[in-house]
Amino acid sequence: MKKQLLLCLCCVGALSAFAQTTLIKGRVTDPSKNGLPGANIFLRDTYDGATSDAEGNFQFETEESGAQILQVTFLGFDSLVQQVTLSGGTFAFNPVLREAFNELKVVVISAGAFEASDEKKVTVLKPLDIVTTASAGGDTYGALKTLPGAQVSTGDQEGLFVRGGSGTEAQTFIDGMLVRNPFFANTPDFASRGRFNPFLFKGTVFSTGGYSAQYGQGMSSALILDSQDLPERSAGTLALSCVGLGFGQQKLWKDKGRAIGGNVNYSNLAPYFWLVKQTPEFTHKPESVGTEAFFRQQTGKTGLLKFYGYYNYSNVGFNTVAPDGSKFGFAVKNQNVYTNLSWSGLLGEQWKLKLGSSYARDWNNIRSSYNTGAILPDTFRLYNSLAQVRAVATRFFGRLTSLRFGAEYQYSTDAFDNQYFGVSTLRDNYSAAFAETDLYVTTKLVARLGLRAEHSSLLDAGRLSPRASLAYKLGDADQVSFAWGHFYQKGDSLLRWQNQYAAVPGFQRAEHFILNYQYILADRTFRVEGFYKKYDQLVTTLGSLQNDGSGYAQGLELFFRDKKSLKNTDFWVSYSWLDTKRKFQWYPLEAQPTFAANHVASLVAKHYFPKIRTSFGFTYNYATGRPYFNPNQPEAAFLTDRTPDYHNLSLNASYLTMIRGAFTVFVLGVSNALGQEQIFGYRYSPDGAMRTAISPAAKRFVFVGAFMSWGIDRRQEVLDNQN
């Protein structure tokens, strides 16, 4: 028995001698070769492993052999997984871990840019903010006016006026492509809303200057909209309000790879104007009908094809009395078509390609009259169209650094048809190419360097636009950012018709300098930004049409938002100081333009009461008086008169409930709740002896509506947006 036991022990010893033991040793470091203490190093699916010491060193033995998976984990860093082959002896393993990608800890370009997205943690606003801001009225542009840099008192002019720029100098882009007519047709003395529903977009970047080389033809700012991808579920919507009604439906296929949907909206202010008296005599109350459709199709594993189409018809007309007692009439019928087709997808692990095309056309049939006796109509028509194609390729280097390059082509037409001059059409072939890199030196330092080349056949001219941005992370929550660049833009085609169809001799130019500090932590955001803009070669219309205008704009802006201090309460404050002068269009000298106020401030606050499922909010907008033209002043005092200061307190309330399985929101909103007099400017008689104030059609506007949706419950979204 003893001999058998001894033989058994010898066999075990022999087997042990043949077993291969591997010693795995090394040091865990970061890219700067600093040791990482407390990292876990182990063989996957085994109990063999170790923890690194204070210097990052480790070692452990294993009897596993052949192909194995080594894994290293460390808090705050990306895990490292590596396949190895073990065959005994000593195996040297020196893993280098990279800091985990955390958007709050990685520097981003913030100079001149406000993010509004559901996806990014560093955003300033979300799409839901746009529809719940009291003064916005569900309009994207209305919500942006509560941010620094945008003017709030331009209720008599169409467009978004940013940092001393005119309304035509702020451009809108959807999925990278320029939108020619983002606003509804306007009438004299009354501004218009934006055409597009905020919930169409998953991301919004409002750049008040210094924006990317991917975009052009905007000297002032860029509103960059990224449309929604595939919806999460099928859904339907119904909207009923005091100004109209709307219905929408979207269907998501069972495989969640395809979706189709559309909306129909009709508005008519005749019933509202019957209840609430308006200042002008409307010959046709504002009326519009709009339809839109979308299609989404997943292609392969990473590709997505997106189509969006829109058609709108609107009609409005009114008569008013001029200061000298003569009558003035205006009416416009507008039709607008917009389509957008795009595809994006990954090509391997390092390339992304985005292709797009768009077509838009706008028709305006206008009747105007100005006569001391019977109104004699003058009918003319304005047409414009824009067809464009665009391609952008992105090469990724690691997780952060990337190189983008692309090109675009636009063919545009502008036609003017008048009973006295006949039809005149301007056509332009515009092409551009660009290259830009986001170069991350570290997660705390990034440089964006870009160059844009563009050419216009109408102007027979080309330009190069260099642009650069730098951002440095000071700590986990704050950073500084700087941006500089040249921005070119063609002149307004309407000016050419007014000057015997002359062609503008060249591009207009603005040069931007921006310095920004931003702090975002625990649902609190603070921003301060200073800027300087220099204008050159602006279009002037005195005498002949020329590019001899100039100007400047400089200012300081503050923004603070807090969603943390008060439970279920969200508020933000913005302030802008602007000093600007320019000589352009009909201005005889450099002067502060009529659309620019020196001081603008907004306070927005919202509070949600969960027990009664009701949200209350208010927005207070303030602006100092804007310049207006007084023909009685000498040329040396051109545009030195000022309107009264602008005040507007808007209130809103929303009640959330379920009705027969439909998520329903009842909304009540009141603009200018205090009924304060708002004067945007003055219109003078031909001899300058009499004048009338340009004011809103009514002191207040009251909105009442109910919005129902099947398949989408936004109650939790409202709660999340408050916390």
SVG drawing of the C-alpha trace seen along z (x, -y; Angstrom):
<svg xmlns="http://www.w3.org/2000/svg" viewBox="-65 -120 75 122">
<polyline fill="none" stroke="black" stroke-width="0.4" points="0.0,0.0 2.8,-2.3 4.4,-1.6 1.2,-2.4 0.8,-5.7 4.4,-6.6 3.9,-5.8 0.8,-8.0 2.6,-10.9 5.4,-10.5 3.0,-10.7 1.4,-13.8 4.8,-15.4 5.6,-14.5 2.4,-16.0 3.1,-19.1 6.5,-19.3 5.1,-19.3 2.4,-22.0 3.4,-25.4 3.3,-28.3 3.5,-31.8 4.5,-34.9 2.6,-38.0 4.2,-41.2 4.4,-44.8 3.2,-48.4 -0.1,-50.1 0.4,-53.7 -1.5,-56.6 -0.3,-58.1 2.1,-60.4 3.7,-57.3 2.3,-58.0 1.7,-54.9 -2.0,-54.1 -2.4,-52.6 -5.4,-50.2 -5.9,-49.1 -7.3,-45.5 -5.4,-43.2 -6.9,-39.7 -7.3,-36.9 -10.9,-36.8 -13.0,-33.8 -10.4,-32.9 -9.6,-33.7 -6.0,-34.8 -5.2,-38.4 -3.7,-41.2 -4.1,-44.9 -1.4,-47.4 0.6,-49.0 1.2,-52.7 3.6,-52.9 1.3,-51.0 3.4,-47.8 1.8,-44.3 2.6,-40.6 0.7,-37.3 1.1,-33.7 -1.3,-31.6 -1.3,-28.0 -3.5,-28.9 -1.8,-28.5 -2.5,-29.2 -4.7,-31.9 -6.1,-34.0 -7.8,-37.4 -6.1,-39.9 -8.2,-42.7 -7.3,-45.9 -9.9,-48.1 -9.4,-51.4 -12.0,-53.9 -12.2,-56.9 -10.3,-55.2 -11.3,-53.0 -10.9,-49.3 -8.2,-47.6 -8.8,-44.1 -5.9,-42.3 -5.6,-38.8 -2.3,-37.1 -0.7,-33.7 0.8,-32.2 3.5,-29.5 5.2,-29.6 8.0,-31.7 7.6,-35.4 5.2,-37.4 5.8,-41.2 2.6,-43.3 2.7,-47.1 -0.8,-48.4 -1.4,-52.1 -4.9,-53.3 -6.6,-56.3 -8.9,-58.5 -12.5,-57.5 -14.5,-59.7 -16.6,-61.9 -18.3,-64.8 -18.2,-66.9 -14.5,-66.4 -13.5,-66.8 -12.9,-70.3 -15.3,-71.4 -15.4,-74.4 -17.8,-76.9 -16.8,-80.3 -19.9,-81.7 -21.8,-78.4 -24.9,-77.5 -25.9,-73.8 -29.5,-72.7 -29.8,-68.9 -31.4,-65.9 -28.2,-63.9 -25.3,-66.0 -24.7,-66.8 -23.0,-70.1 -26.1,-71.7 -27.5,-75.0 -31.0,-74.5 -33.1,-71.4 -35.9,-71.2 -38.4,-71.1 -37.1,-74.4 -38.1,-76.0 -41.7,-75.0 -42.0,-75.8 -40.4,-79.3 -43.2,-81.8 -42.1,-84.4 -41.2,-81.9 -44.7,-80.7 -43.3,-77.4 -41.0,-79.2 -37.3,-78.2 -36.3,-81.7 -38.4,-83.1 -36.6,-81.0 -33.2,-81.9 -34.0,-85.6 -33.7,-84.9 -30.0,-84.0 -27.2,-86.5 -26.4,-88.2 -29.9,-88.2 -32.1,-91.2 -35.6,-90.9 -37.3,-94.2 -37.4,-93.6 -41.1,-92.8 -41.4,-94.9 -38.7,-93.2 -38.2,-89.6 -35.2,-87.6 -32.9,-86.9 -30.7,-89.9 -27.4,-88.9 -24.5,-91.1 -25.2,-94.0 -25.9,-91.9 -29.0,-92.4 -31.7,-89.7 -30.3,-88.5 -26.9,-87.9 -28.1,-85.1 -28.4,-81.8 -30.3,-78.6 -29.0,-75.1 -30.8,-71.8 -28.6,-68.7 -25.8,-70.9 -27.8,-72.5 -28.8,-76.1 -32.4,-77.0 -33.3,-79.9 -36.6,-81.0 -36.8,-79.8 -39.4,-82.4 -43.0,-82.7 -43.7,-85.6 -43.7,-88.9 -45.6,-92.1 -44.4,-95.7 -44.2,-96.5 -44.9,-92.9 -42.4,-90.2 -43.0,-86.5 -42.4,-83.2 -40.0,-80.4 -41.5,-77.7 -40.2,-74.5 -41.4,-72.6 -38.7,-72.4 -39.4,-68.6 -38.2,-67.9 -34.7,-68.3 -32.6,-66.2 -29.9,-68.8 -29.6,-72.6 -26.4,-74.7 -27.0,-78.5 -23.6,-80.0 -23.5,-83.8 -20.2,-84.0 -17.0,-82.2 -18.7,-79.2 -17.3,-76.2 -15.8,-76.3 -18.5,-73.8 -21.0,-76.6 -20.9,-79.8 -22.9,-82.8 -23.6,-84.2 -21.7,-87.2 -23.5,-87.2 -24.5,-83.8 -25.5,-80.3 -28.4,-78.2 -27.5,-74.6 -30.3,-72.1 -29.8,-68.3 -33.0,-66.4 -34.4,-63.5 -33.3,-59.9 -35.7,-56.9 -38.4,-57.6 -38.7,-55.3 -42.3,-54.2 -45.3,-54.8 -47.4,-57.8 -50.1,-60.3 -50.7,-63.9 -53.6,-66.3 -53.4,-70.1 -56.4,-72.4 -55.9,-76.0 -57.5,-79.5 -55.6,-80.0 -56.0,-76.7 -55.6,-72.9 -53.1,-70.3 -52.9,-66.5 -49.8,-64.3 -49.0,-60.6 -45.8,-58.6 -45.4,-54.8 -42.3,-52.8 -41.9,-49.4 -41.6,-46.3 -38.0,-45.8 -37.4,-49.5 -35.4,-50.1 -38.0,-52.2 -40.4,-55.0 -42.7,-57.3 -44.9,-60.2 -46.5,-63.5 -48.4,-66.5 -51.1,-68.8 -51.6,-72.2 -54.2,-74.9 -54.3,-78.3 -56.7,-81.2 -56.7,-84.2 -60.1,-85.5 -61.9,-84.1 -59.3,-85.5 -59.2,-88.9 -63.0,-89.0 -62.6,-88.7 -59.5,-90.8 -59.5,-94.1 -56.4,-94.7 -54.9,-98.1 -54.8,-97.8 -57.8,-97.0 -57.2,-93.5 -58.6,-92.9 -57.6,-89.2 -56.9,-87.8 -53.7,-85.9 -54.4,-82.4 -52.1,-79.5 -52.1,-75.8 -49.1,-73.6 -48.2,-69.9 -45.0,-68.1 -43.8,-64.5 -40.7,-62.5 -39.2,-59.1 -36.4,-57.3 -34.7,-54.1 -31.8,-52.3 -29.3,-51.1 -26.8,-48.4 -25.6,-48.4 -24.6,-52.1 -26.3,-54.0 -29.5,-56.1 -31.4,-57.7 -33.6,-60.7 -36.1,-62.7 -38.1,-65.7 -40.6,-67.6 -42.6,-70.7 -45.3,-72.8 -47.0,-76.0 -49.5,-78.5 -50.3,-81.7 -52.4,-84.8 -52.7,-88.1 -53.7,-91.6 -54.4,-94.9 -55.1,-98.6 -53.7,-101.3 -53.6,-105.1 -50.3,-107.0 -49.3,-110.0 -50.6,-112.4 -54.0,-110.8 -53.3,-108.9 -54.1,-105.2 -51.7,-102.4 -52.6,-98.9 -50.5,-95.7 -51.3,-92.1 -49.2,-89.0 -49.9,-85.5 -47.0,-83.1 -46.2,-79.6 -43.1,-77.8 -41.7,-74.3 -38.7,-72.8 -37.3,-69.3 -34.2,-67.7 -32.7,-64.3 -29.6,-63.1 -27.6,-59.9 -25.0,-59.3 -23.1,-56.2 -19.8,-54.8 -17.3,-53.4 -15.2,-51.0 -14.2,-52.2 -12.3,-55.4 -14.5,-57.1 -17.9,-58.7 -19.6,-59.9 -22.6,-62.3 -24.3,-63.1 -27.2,-65.5 -29.3,-67.4 -32.1,-70.0 -34.5,-72.0 -36.6,-75.0 -38.8,-77.4 -40.7,-80.5 -43.4,-82.4 -44.7,-85.8 -47.6,-87.6 -47.7,-91.1 -50.2,-94.0 -49.2,-97.3 -50.7,-100.8 -49.9,-104.3 -52.3,-107.0 -54.0,-110.1 -57.3,-109.1 -58.5,-105.7 -56.0,-102.9 -54.4,-102.1 -52.9,-98.6 -49.3,-97.9 -48.9,-94.1 -45.5,-92.5 -44.2,-89.0 -41.0,-87.7 -39.8,-84.2 -36.6,-82.5 -35.3,-79.0 -32.3,-77.1 -31.1,-73.7 -28.0,-72.3 -25.9,-69.2 -23.3,-68.5 -20.8,-65.9 -18.8,-65.7 -16.2,-63.0 -14.8,-62.7 -11.7,-60.7 -11.4,-59.8 -8.0,-59.6 -8.8,-57.9 -11.8,-58.9 -11.7,-62.7 -9.4,-64.0 -11.0,-64.2 -10.5,-65.7 -13.5,-66.8 -13.5,-67.9 -16.2,-68.4 -17.8,-70.4 -21.1,-71.9 -22.8,-73.3 -25.8,-75.7 -27.8,-76.9 -30.1,-79.8 -32.5,-82.0 -34.2,-85.3 -37.0,-86.6 -38.8,-90.0 -42.0,-90.5 -43.5,-94.0 -46.1,-95.5 -43.8,-98.4 -40.4,-96.6 -41.5,-93.1 -39.5,-90.1 -35.9,-90.2 -34.1,-87.0 -30.8,-86.7 -29.0,-83.3 -26.0,-82.2 -23.8,-79.1 -22.2,-79.0 -19.6,-76.4 -17.6,-75.9 -15.0,-73.5 -13.8,-73.2 -11.4,-71.3 -11.4,-71.4 -9.8,-69.5 -10.6,-69.1 -7.2,-68.4 -7.2,-67.2 -3.7,-67.7 -5.1,-66.4 -8.6,-66.1 -8.0,-69.6 -6.8,-71.3 -8.4,-71.3 -7.7,-73.3 -10.2,-73.7 -8.5,-74.9 -10.5,-75.3 -10.4,-76.9 -13.3,-77.5 -13.1,-78.4 -16.2,-79.8 -17.0,-81.2 -20.0,-82.9 -20.7,-83.1 -23.0,-86.0 -20.3,-88.1 -17.6,-86.5 -15.5,-86.4 -14.0,-83.9 -12.9,-84.1 -10.9,-82.1 -12.1,-82.1 -9.6,-81.0 -11.1,-80.1 -9.6,-79.0 -10.8,-78.1 -9.0,-77.1 -10.4,-75.8 -8.6,-74.9 -10.2,-73.0 -9.3,-74.8 -10.9,-72.2 -13.6,-69.6 -16.3,-72.2 -14.9,-75.2 -13.0,-76.2 -11.9,-79.1 -12.3,-79.3 -11.3,-81.7 -12.5,-81.9 -11.4,-83.9 -12.4,-83.9 -13.4,-85.5 -17.1,-85.3 -18.3,-86.3 -21.8,-86.8 -23.4,-87.9 -25.5,-91.0 -29.3,-91.1 -30.7,-90.5 -33.6,-92.9 -31.1,-95.8 -30.0,-95.0 -33.5,-95.3 -34.0,-98.6 -30.8,-99.8 -31.5,-99.0 -30.6,-95.3 -26.9,-96.1 -24.7,-93.3 -22.9,-93.6 -19.1,-93.8 -18.0,-91.5 -18.6,-89.7 -19.3,-91.4 -17.0,-90.5 -17.0,-90.3 -14.1,-89.3 -14.9,-87.8 -12.9,-87.8 -14.5,-86.0 -13.2,-85.2 -15.4,-82.9 -15.4,-81.5 -17.9,-78.7 -18.7,-76.9 -21.1,-73.9 -21.6,-71.7 -24.5,-70.1 -27.2,-71.6 -25.7,-75.1 -24.3,-77.0 -22.4,-80.3 -21.0,-81.9 -19.3,-85.2 -18.2,-86.2 -16.6,-89.2 -16.5,-89.8 -15.4,-92.2 -16.6,-92.2 -15.2,-94.3 -17.3,-94.8 -15.8,-95.5 -17.1,-95.9 -20.8,-96.2 -23.3,-97.0 -24.3,-100.6 -27.1,-102.0 -26.5,-105.8 -25.8,-106.8 -24.7,-103.5 -24.5,-100.1 -21.1,-99.6 -19.2,-97.6 -17.8,-100.7 -19.7,-100.2 -18.0,-99.4 -18.7,-99.0 -18.0,-97.3 -19.7,-95.6 -18.3,-94.9 -19.8,-93.8 -20.0,-91.7 -22.5,-89.0 -23.5,-87.1 -25.6,-84.0 -26.5,-82.0 -28.9,-79.1 -29.8,-77.1 -31.9,-74.0 -30.4,-72.8 -30.9,-75.3 -34.7,-75.2 -36.5,-71.9 -38.6,-71.6 -37.6,-75.2 -35.5,-76.2 -34.5,-79.7 -31.9,-81.5 -30.7,-85.1 -29.0,-86.7 -27.6,-90.1 -25.9,-91.7 -24.1,-94.9 -23.6,-96.0 -21.8,-98.9 -22.1,-98.9 -22.1,-101.2 -22.2,-100.6 -22.5,-102.3 -24.6,-100.1 -27.6,-100.2 -29.0,-103.7 -27.0,-105.0 -25.0,-108.2 -22.5,-107.5 -21.6,-105.0 -24.5,-104.9 -26.0,-102.5 -28.5,-100.5 -32.3,-100.5 -32.3,-96.9 -29.7,-97.2 -30.3,-98.1 -27.3,-98.8 -28.6,-96.8 -30.7,-93.6 -31.7,-91.4 -34.0,-88.4 -35.2,-86.5 -36.9,-83.1 -38.3,-81.0 -40.3,-77.8 -41.7,-75.9 -43.3,-72.4 -45.9,-71.2 -45.8,-67.4 -48.9,-66.9 -51.1,-68.9 -49.1,-68.1 -48.9,-71.8 -46.1,-74.0 -46.0,-77.8 -43.5,-80.1 -42.7,-83.6 -40.3,-85.5 -39.3,-89.1 -37.5,-90.8 -36.0,-94.2 -34.1,-96.4 -33.1,-100.0 -34.5,-102.1 -33.5,-101.4 -32.5,-104.1 -35.1,-105.3 -34.9,-107.6 -36.1,-111.1 -36.2,-113.1 -36.1,-116.4 -32.6,-115.7 -29.5,-116.9 -27.3,-114.3 -24.8,-114.7 -27.5,-113.5 -28.6,-110.5 -30.2,-107.8 -29.5,-109.5 -33.2,-109.4 -34.2,-106.5 -37.5,-104.7 -38.7,-104.2 -37.3,-101.2 -38.8,-97.9 -40.6,-95.8 -42.4,-92.5 -43.6,-90.2 -45.0,-86.9 -46.8,-84.3 -47.6,-80.7 -49.1,-77.7 -49.3,-74.0 -51.4,-71.2 -50.4,-67.6 -52.9,-64.8 -54.1,-61.6 -57.3,-61.6 -58.5,-58.3 -54.9,-57.0 -53.6,-60.2 -50.9,-62.3 -52.5,-65.8 -51.1,-69.2 -53.4,-72.2 -51.6,-75.5 -52.4,-79.1 -50.0,-81.8 -50.1,-85.6 -47.5,-87.9 -47.0,-91.5 -49.2,-90.6 -48.9,-94.1 -50.0,-95.8 -47.0,-98.0 -46.7,-100.2 -44.2,-98.8 -42.9,-101.1 -40.5,-99.7 -40.1,-102.9 -42.0,-105.8 -43.3,-106.4 -43.2,-110.1 -45.3,-112.0 -43.4,-113.0 -42.9,-116.6 -41.7,-115.2 -44.4,-117.2 -46.4,-114.3 -45.6,-110.8 -47.2,-107.6 -45.7,-105.0 -45.0,-101.5 -46.5,-99.1 -47.8,-95.6 -51.3,-94.9 -52.6,-94.5 -51.0,-95.1 -51.4,-91.5 -51.7,-88.1 -53.5,-85.3 -53.0,-81.7 -55.1,-78.8 -54.5,-75.3 -54.6,-71.6 -52.0,-69.2 -52.7,-65.4 -50.3,-62.6 -50.8,-58.9 -47.7,-56.8 -45.6,-59.5 -45.8,-60.4 -43.7,-63.5 -44.6,-63.7 -41.3,-62.2 -39.5,-64.4 -40.9,-67.4 -39.8,-66.2 -36.3,-65.4 -36.0,-68.8 -36.7,-70.4 -34.2,-68.3"/>
</svg>
